[in-house]
Amino acid sequence: MQLLEALENAVGREESVFRAQLMREDIGRLRRLEELAQSAGNHEEFVKQGLYIGWTPDDLRTHEFKDELELLLDAVYLRCRGEGDAGELDRRIDEVWRVFDAKRLERLVGCLTRVPKPGL
């Protein structure tokens, strides 16, 4: 999967400690998805398991990205099972990943930048 290779190549060059750590975690998640795609009995089982592999801390906010994740999982499943044109599926995975990753980073950074109110 091209996305996995791209992340593995980029993590060592990443200047942001936060972003590099997130990339390492994403590499682990994508490897887990590869394993799940091979072991899942069917597509529905794969999606059910793939949605909750730690996309957000304790998967408490994963539901916020469900639509994007389901698109990603569909493409990853087909790619890992060899069901379709590998190049086209890699392009689709990259496209969906960019949307998912941007939305996730926006939400995560938003949480980190909120200023607590005095006295709370």
N, C-alpha and C positions, 0 to 999 in steps of 0.2 A: 504494500500500500504506500503510495507516494507521500501521503501526509505523514505517516510514521517516519519515513526516511527523512523528510524535510525537518521535522521536529528534532530528530536525533542529531542532524547536522547543525541545526541552529542553536541548540541549547548551550553548547560550549562557547558560542560567540555572543550570547546574550549578556548585555551590560547590567540589566536590572536583576537584582537578586530575587525579587518577588516573581518577575516574569519567568526567570530560569527555573525556579522551583515549580511554578505552575506547569511549565513545559515538561519537566521530568514527571510530574504527576500525570499529565495527559499522555505521555508515552506509555506509562504503566496502564492507564485506562484503555488505550487503543490496543495494547497487547492483550489485555483481558478480553476485549471485544473479539479479537481474532480467535482466541481460545473458545469463547462462547459460541461464535458462529459455527465452529466445527462440532461442538458438543451438544448444542441445542437440538431438541427434537424437531422443531419447526420454527418458522419465522416469528410467530406470536410469542413463543417461549423466549426466543432470543431478545426480542424487544422488551418484554417484561423484565428480564434479568438485566439487560443492558442499560435500562433507564436508571437503575439504582446501583451504580458501582462507584459512588463517591464523586459525582460531578460537582457537587457543592458540599461544604462541610456537613457531614451526617445526612446528606441528601435532603436537608430541610428546605432548600430553595430550588431543588431540581425541577419541581413542577413548573416553575416560571419559564423554563426553557424546553418544556415537553415537546412543543411543535417542532422546534429546530432539531432537538435530539432524535425525534422519531424519523425525520428526514435523513439525518446522518446515519442512524441505525439501519434504515432500509438499504441505503447505498453500501454501507460496510458489510452487511449480511450478504448481499449479492456479490460484492467484490471478493469476499473471503470464501464464498462457496463456488466461485468460478461461474456464476450465472450472469453472463452479460459481457459486454466489451470492457475489458480491464481499463483501457485508456479513458473511455467515457465515464466509467464509474469513478475513477480517480479524480477526474475533473469535477464530477458532481460532489464527491466527498470534500474536495478542497473548497468548493463554492459554499456548501452548507456549513462547513467548519468555520469559514470566515464570519458568516452571519452569527452562528452560535457563539463563537469566541468573542466577538465584539459585544454582543449583548451580555454575555456573562461578565466580561471585564467591566463594562459600564455599571452593572449592578454591584459587583464586588467593590469597585473603587468608590461607588456612591456610598456604600455602607461604611467604608473606611474614612470618608471625608466628612461625614456628618459630625457636627460639633455638638457635644452634649450640653444640655441646658444646665446652668448653675443650680445647685441644690438637688439635683436628681441622682 
